[in-house]
């Protein structure tokens, strides 16, 4: 389980008498905002009210650049590449969903094939966004090259345009779960299309107690959300293709 993967972090924290102080900076993918990031930060503020928390949200590509360039102490992003300066811990894997206007009637219990993407007008993120690359790869396997008539760079606009019938889009479950709960769109998992999330820190910078506590809390909240079924389609047991990426042995 994930909490076992952060055992070294917890041991180091428990052996330290340092109470979290100062500032901690989190950069996170905007897809995780409603599902995970808000829960973690709200709990962190309640638990450590004296720590200043700075949060930025963006695409995974920009979040990854932020941690590489010392713009954050902890990063949450989709793992679509490798950086020698980062230490990464797999957090979760979830399904990519085909998202459609509500009247289409897609259901989470009825997965669709990647070929089903070829029959719809897709609203895609601009290249070289990681999600765009993932969709392009699926389309190539289905025998089609992506030729989107509509490209947008925010999840909120993608889903809003889908809601109003401008096309279909592809996002991980975490990026659309609130709209699904409100029954504003419908969605179905795309078979064999998984999206992996990682926690990352820099190998070149020492971690403060505030940073270590934040990492532990992220792991705990993700575990709770998946265990109680709130984070639908997600698992803490990463799929084989995601396991091929850099895997954290321990945070140093």
For each residue, the residues with C-beta under 8 A, 3 or more apart:
1: 4 5 223 236
2: 5 6 90 91 92 219 222 223 236
3: 6 7 10 219 220 223
4: 1 7
5: 1 2 89 90 219 248
6: 2 3 9 10 89 215 216 219 251
7: 3 4 10 11
8: 11 12 250 251
9: 6 12 13 212 215 216 219 251
10: 3 6 7 13 14 216
11: 7 8 14 15
12: 8 9 15 16 212 251
13: 9 10 16 209 212 213 216
14: 10 11
15: 11 12
16: 12 13 209
17:
18: 21 209
19: 209
20: 24 48 50 51 208 209 210 213
21: 18 50 51 208 209 210
22: 51 52 208 210
23: 51 52 53 54 210
24: 20 51 52 53 54 73 74 208 210 211 214
25: 53 54 55 56 71 72 73 74
26: 37 41 53 54 55 56 72 73 74 75 76 214
27: 55 56 57 58 63 66 67 71 72 74 75 76 77
28: 32 33 36 37 55 56 57 63 75 76 77
29: 32 57 58 59 60 63 76 77 78 197
30: 33 57 58 59 154 155 175
31: 35 60 78 155 171 172 174 175
32: 28 29 35 36 37 76 174 175 197
33: 28 30 36 37 38 57
34: 37 38 174 177 178
35: 31 32 39 173 174 175 177 225 230 231
36: 28 32 33 39 40 76 174 218 221 222 225 231
37: 26 28 32 33 34 40 41 55 57 76
38: 33 34 41 42
39: 35 36 42 43 221 225
40: 36 37 43 44 214 217 218 221
41: 26 37 38 44 45 53 55
42: 38 39 45 46
43: 39 40 46 47 217 221
44: 40 41 47 48 51 53 213 214 217
45: 41 42 48 49 53
46: 42 43 49
47: 43 44 213 217
48: 20 44 45 51 210 213
49: 45 46
50: 20 21
51: 20 21 22 23 24 44 48 210
52: 22 23 24
53: 23 24 25 26 41 44 45
54: 23 24 25 26
55: 25 26 27 28 37 41
56: 25 26 27 28 63 66 71 72
57: 27 28 29 30 33 37 63
58: 27 29 30 62 63 66
59: 29 30 62 63 125 129 130 131 153
60: 29 31 63 64 77 78 80 129 130 131
61: 64 65 77 128 129 130
62: 58 59 65 66
63: 27 28 29 56 57 58 59 60 66 67 72 75 76 77
64: 60 61 67 68 75 77 81 83 86 200
65: 61 62 68 69 71
66: 27 56 58 62 63 69 71 72 75
67: 27 63 64 70 71 72 73 74 75 86 200 201 202
68: 64 65 83 85 86 202
69: 65 66
70: 67 202 205
71: 25 27 56 65 66 67
72: 25 26 27 56 63 66 67 75
73: 24 25 26 67 201 205 207 208 210 211 214
74: 24 25 26 27 67 199 200 201 211 214 215 218
75: 26 27 28 63 64 66 67 72 199 200 201
76: 26 27 28 29 32 36 37 63 91 197 198 199 200 218
77: 27 28 29 60 61 63 64 197 198 200
78: 29 31 60 130 131 172 195 196 197 198
79: 88 90 196 197 198 242 245 246
80: 60 130 133 134
81: 64 130
82: 245 246
83: 64 68 86
84: 203
85: 68 202 203 204
86: 64 67 68 83 200 201 202 203 246
87: 200 201 202 203 248 251 252
88: 79 198 199 200 245 246 247 248
89: 5 6 198 199 200 247 248 251
90: 2 5 79 93 196 197 198 238 242 243 245 247 248
91: 2 76 196 197 198 199 218 219 222
92: 2 196 197 222 226 231 234 235 236 238
93: 90 194 195 196 197 234 235 237 238 239 242
94: 172 173 174 194 195 197 231 233 234 235
95: 111 172 173 189 190 193 194 195 233 234
96: 134 170 171 172 189 190 193 194 195
97: 108 170 171 172 173 176 187 188 189 190 233
98: 106 112 116 117 120 168 170 187 188 190
99: 106 159 162 168 169 170 171 176 185 186 187
100: 104 106 120 162 168 185 186 187
101: 104 162 163 164 165 185 186
102: 163 183 184 185 186
103:
104: 100 101 186
105: 186
106: 98 99 100 110 112 186 187 188
107: 110 186 188
108: 97 173 180 187 188 189 232 233
109:
110: 106 107 188
111: 95 188 189 190 191
112: 98 106 116 188 189 190 191
113: 116 142 190 191
114: 117 138 139 141 142 190 191 192 193
115: 118 142 143
116: 98 112 113 119 120 190
117: 98 114 120 122 135 138 139 142 144 168 170 190
118: 115 139 142 143 144
119: 116
120: 98 100 116 117 167 168
121: 149 150 166 167 168
122: 117 135 146 148 150 167 168 169 170
123: 148 150 151 152 158 161 162 166 167 168 169
124: 132 135 146 148 150 151 169 170
125: 59 129 131 132 151 152 153 158
126: 129 132 151 153
127: 132 133 136
128: 61 132 133
129: 59 60 61 125 126 132 133 153
130: 59 60 61 78 80 81 133 134
131: 59 60 78 125 134 135 170 171
132: 124 125 126 127 128 129 135 136
133: 80 127 128 129 130 136 137
134: 80 96 130 131 137 138 170 193 195
135: 117 122 124 131 132 138 139 146 170
136: 127 132 133 139 140 145 146
137: 133 134 140 141
138: 114 117 134 135 141 142 190 193
139: 114 117 118 135 136 142 144 145 146
140: 136 137 143 144 145
141: 114 137 138
142: 113 114 115 117 118 138 139
143: 115 118 140
144: 117 118 139 140
145: 136 139 140
146: 122 124 135 136 139
147:
148: 122 123 124 151
149: 121 167
150: 121 122 123 124 161 166 167
151: 123 124 125 126 148
152: 123 125 157 158 161
153: 59 125 126 129 157
154: 30 157 158
155: 30 31 158 159 171 175 176
156: 159 160
157: 152 153 154 160 161
158: 123 125 152 154 155 161 162 169 171
159: 99 155 156 162 163 169 171 175 176 179 185
160: 156 157 163 164
161: 123 150 152 157 158 164 166 167 169
162: 99 100 101 123 158 159 165 166 167 168 169 185
163: 101 102 159 160 179 184 185
164: 101 160 161
165: 101 162
166: 121 123 150 161 162
167: 120 121 122 123 149 150 161 162
168: 98 99 100 117 120 121 122 123 162
169: 99 122 123 124 158 159 161 162
170: 96 97 98 99 117 122 124 131 134 135 190
171: 31 96 97 99 131 155 158 159 175 176
172: 31 78 94 95 96 97 175 176 195
173: 35 94 95 97 108 176 177 180 187 189 231 232 233 234
174: 31 32 34 35 36 94 177 231 234
175: 30 31 32 35 155 159 171 172
176: 97 99 155 159 171 172 173 179 180 185 187
177: 34 35 173 174 180 181 231 232
178: 34 181 182
179: 159 163 176 182 184 185
180: 108 173 176 177 183 184 185 186 187
181: 177 178
182: 178 179
183: 102 180
184: 102 163 179 180
185: 99 100 101 102 159 162 163 176 179 180
186: 99 100 101 102 104 105 106 107 180
187: 97 98 99 100 106 108 173 176 180
188: 97 98 106 107 108 110 111 112
189: 95 96 97 108 111 112 173 193 233
190: 95 96 97 98 111 112 113 114 116 117 138 170 193
191: 111 112 113 114
192: 114
193: 95 96 114 134 138 189 190
194: 93 94 95 96 239 241 242
195: 78 93 94 95 96 134 172
196: 78 79 90 91 92 93 238 239 242 245
197: 29 32 76 77 78 79 90 91 92 93 94
198: 76 77 78 79 88 89 90 91 245
199: 74 75 76 88 89 91 215 218 219 248
200: 64 67 74 75 76 77 86 87 88 89
201: 67 73 74 75 86 87 205 207 211 215 251
202: 67 68 70 85 86 87 205
203: 84 85 86 87 252
204: 85
205: 70 73 201 202
206:
207: 73 201 211 212 215 251
208: 20 21 22 24 73 211 212
209: 13 16 18 19 20 21 212 213
210: 20 21 22 23 24 48 51 73 213 214
211: 24 73 74 201 207 208 214 215
212: 9 12 13 207 208 209 215 216 251
213: 13 20 44 47 48 209 210 216 217
214: 24 26 40 44 73 74 210 211 217 218
215: 6 9 74 199 201 207 211 212 218 219 251
216: 6 9 10 13 212 213 219 220
217: 40 43 44 47 213 214 220 221
218: 36 40 74 76 91 199 214 215 221 222
219: 2 3 5 6 9 91 199 215 216 222 223
220: 3 216 217 223 224
221: 36 39 40 43 217 218 224 225
222: 2 36 91 92 218 219 225 226 231 236
223: 1 2 3 219 220 226 227 236
224: 220 221 227 228 230
225: 35 36 39 221 222 228 230 231 234
226: 92 222 223 229 230 231 234 235 236
227: 223 224
228: 224 225
229: 226 232
230: 35 224 225 226
231: 35 36 92 94 173 174 177 222 225 226 234
232: 108 173 177 229
233: 94 95 97 108 173 189
234: 92 93 94 95 173 174 225 226 231
235: 92 93 94 226 238
236: 1 2 92 222 223 226
237: 93
238: 90 92 93 196 235 242 243
239: 93 194 196 242 243
240: 243 244
241: 194 244
242: 79 90 93 194 196 238 239 245
243: 90 238 239 240 247
244: 240 241
245: 79 82 88 90 196 198 242
246: 79 82 86 88
247: 88 89 90 243
248: 5 87 88 89 90 199 251
249:
250: 8
251: 6 8 9 12 87 89 201 207 212 215 248
252: 87 203
